[in-house]
Amino acid sequence: MQGPTTYRGVPFIRVRTDTPVPVSNRTYELSKDHPSYSNPCSVCGEPLGSGLTRLVYIGMTPDTRAEVEEGRKLWSNGACIIIHDDCRASRTIEVT
């Protein structure tokens, strides 16, 4: 079986252009001691501590997904990336 399709070494998935991207309703201002404060935003590359941020959901583990599909879980933790609030309207989010 062939591995996932990649672009510049990053795996990607084809989706409909009208697929909504789940983004948190809340904005967050990272404190200087937050582990991601100096990390670059995946959209603009500027440090995350330079502005308000939001969480963008990118998935959950296969085990958790199986529990959800079986009806055993309604809520779960999911993997996410942090981006600037001002960057959320960008058409492309490249995970770095």
C-alpha positions as CSV (number, residue, x, y, z in Angstrom):
1,M,0.0,0.0,0.0
2,Q,1.3,3.4,-0.9
3,G,1.8,6.0,1.9
4,P,-0.2,9.2,2.2
5,T,0.1,11.9,-0.5
6,T,2.6,14.6,0.6
7,Y,3.4,18.2,-0.5
8,R,6.8,19.4,0.5
9,G,7.1,16.4,2.8
10,V,3.9,17.2,4.7
11,P,1.0,14.7,4.4
12,F,-2.3,16.1,3.2
13,I,-5.8,15.0,2.6
14,R,-8.2,16.1,-0.2
15,V,-11.3,17.7,1.1
16,R,-14.3,19.6,-0.5
17,T,-13.6,23.3,-0.7
18,D,-16.7,24.0,1.4
19,T,-15.6,21.7,4.2
20,P,-15.7,23.7,7.5
21,V,-12.6,23.7,9.6
22,P,-13.5,23.5,13.3
23,V,-12.0,26.5,15.0
24,S,-12.4,27.3,18.7
25,N,-14.9,30.0,19.6
26,R,-12.6,31.5,22.1
27,T,-9.5,33.6,21.6
28,Y,-6.4,33.1,23.8
29,E,-3.6,35.4,24.8
30,L,-0.6,33.3,25.5
31,S,1.4,34.1,28.6
32,K,5.1,34.5,28.3
33,D,5.6,31.2,30.1
34,H,3.3,29.2,27.8
35,P,5.3,26.5,25.9
36,S,4.0,27.8,22.5
37,Y,4.7,31.5,23.2
38,S,7.7,31.7,20.9
39,N,6.6,29.1,18.4
40,P,5.8,30.3,14.9
41,C,2.2,30.6,13.8
42,S,1.5,27.9,11.1
43,V,-0.1,30.5,8.8
44,C,2.1,33.7,9.0
45,G,5.3,32.4,10.7
46,E,5.3,35.2,13.4
47,P,5.6,34.1,17.1
48,L,2.3,33.0,18.6
49,G,2.9,35.3,21.6
50,S,2.6,38.4,19.3
51,G,-1.2,38.4,19.2
52,L,-4.5,36.7,20.1
53,T,-4.7,33.0,19.1
54,R,-7.3,30.4,18.4
55,L,-7.2,26.6,18.3
56,V,-7.8,24.7,15.1
57,Y,-8.9,21.1,15.4
58,I,-6.9,18.7,13.3
59,G,-8.0,15.2,14.5
60,M,-8.2,12.6,17.2
61,T,-6.5,9.2,17.7
62,P,-7.9,6.2,15.9
63,D,-8.8,4.5,19.2
64,T,-10.8,7.5,20.3
65,R,-12.5,7.7,16.9
66,A,-13.6,4.0,17.2
67,E,-15.1,4.7,20.7
68,V,-17.0,7.7,19.2
69,E,-18.3,5.6,16.3
70,E,-19.5,2.9,18.7
71,G,-21.4,5.5,20.7
72,R,-19.3,5.2,23.9
73,K,-17.9,8.7,23.8
74,L,-19.5,12.1,23.1
75,W,-16.6,14.3,24.0
76,S,-12.9,13.7,23.5
77,N,-9.6,15.6,23.4
78,G,-8.4,16.2,19.9
79,A,-5.1,17.3,18.3
80,C,-5.0,20.9,17.4
81,I,-2.7,23.7,16.2
82,I,-2.5,27.2,17.5
83,I,-2.8,30.1,15.0
84,H,-3.2,33.8,15.3
85,D,-6.8,35.0,15.4
86,D,-6.1,37.4,12.6
87,C,-4.8,34.4,10.5
88,R,-7.9,32.2,10.8
89,A,-9.5,33.4,7.6
90,S,-6.5,32.3,5.5
91,R,-7.4,29.8,2.8
92,T,-4.3,27.7,3.5
93,I,-2.9,26.5,6.8
94,E,0.4,24.7,6.4
95,V,1.4,22.8,9.6
96,T,5.0,23.5,10.4
